[in-house]
Amino acid sequence: MNSKLAIIVLMISSLLTISVSGLGQTTVQQVILQDDKSGDHLTFLISTGEYKFASCKGNFSGGGVGSVSVTGCKVVLRDVSDTKRVLAEVDLCERAGKADIAFVADGIGGRTDTPALEFVISDSKTADSAFDCEPKAIEPK
């Protein structure tokens, strides 16, 4: 009798664990990274790889479509070509991310001697990130 009771208790606790774990999960579809200091921001859709970037001080924006890979909590956006380099890595569990973005300015305004525009985003708290240029308050640790 004790072994049957133990099996029933294990089955019930397994079902409760499955139910509870399903309640707390949310599906992240869009990622927004906002640099802690400059306010520069990058947003992208995990499902399509479509992204937009805007620099607050550089008055520059750009976008495109990259490839997205998801491994556990880690989401990586990658778009590398002759004219741009967009690499972003976000940890959805830690809610932090970083990005390295470069656009070749060659040919902008008819000039051929302009260097690449490069930006780095470091976001220590993606929960408060927005696609705007308002600076974020950095909380002491």
ABEGO torsion letter per residue (X at the ends): XAAAAAAAAAAAAAAAAAAAAAAABBBBABBBBBBAAAGBBBBBBAAAGBBBBBBAAAGBBBBEBBBBBBBEABBBBBBBBAABBBBBBBBAAAGBBBBBBBBBABGBGGBAABBBBBBBBBBABAAABBBBABBBBBBBX
